[in-house]
């Protein structure tokens, strides 16, 4: 896909960072008038880019911004469908809520809702997702999958695989997946997944894939009750990272795995999930609906159902629940 004039302009200014580039040169390269170049520069400035301009010198990009802006995300997006249409909000109650509203009004598959912060970020089981500005990634994608509603829970596993695959090259401590919806780095939760869907008897009208990822969160910024269990990428590797780059990598891996199930079903994704999870053999307590169960994790079956072997030897199949490591 060809970049828009605005993206192209931003790309050129970034390449020349620290050096002036003339308005005439930009107008020739982008094949637009000098006035159009000026208008695009003004709109980039409105987004927060610091671009100087001077007669006979042209334009100079002084500073980019650490915000998950559509222009930054699209600059070198490697996915073809996911994230091509982006809705950005500085603050929203919940990106999942906004994505659902957009899905109901017909948003195309792959529409990405991104927020710098959420005032009511939602986690599983009515929990809150800590979503301060500038530190994390809070996104929701609108999908319109063709598989049967019964397969929908497997999308949480697929999203976990995509997240882990995008984090492994960056985070050197081991990245693992914990059933059903957590991604861990160094044994602590670094990301959570919340999938919501609207289904008919035999089809899925839309699915919202919500992901919250702690990227540059310092330990002191986590609420006290989370500090034992939560981490961020920066905490694991010792320095801050570019959130946009991580988001692009995630969209690419998500699209790869999503396309894979279109061709081969969920079996290869479940297989990959098993490789990326270190749950097998762990002693756990599982809270499922109104009962809890203790035992050792035997794995997940091809339907994504958790298998727990209780101490007296019975194998239990857990369809939904929370797993506590003992
Ligand atoms: C969990 O681990 O409980 C799931 C957390 C999911 C949080 C993300 S942040 C972006 C999206 N919007 C929400 O309101 N929730 C998800």
Boltz pocket constraint, residues with backbone or C-beta under 6 A from the ligand:
constraints:
  - pocket:
      binder: B
      contacts: [[A, 93], [A, 94], [A, 95], [A, 96], [A, 97], [A, 118], [A, 120], [A, 121], [A, 122], [A, 123], [A, 124], [A, 125], [A, 127], [A, 129], [A, 137], [A, 138], [A, 139], [A, 140], [A, 181], [A, 182], [A, 191], [A, 192], [A, 193], [A, 194], [A, 210], [A, 211], [A, 212], [A, 213]]
      max_distance: 6.0
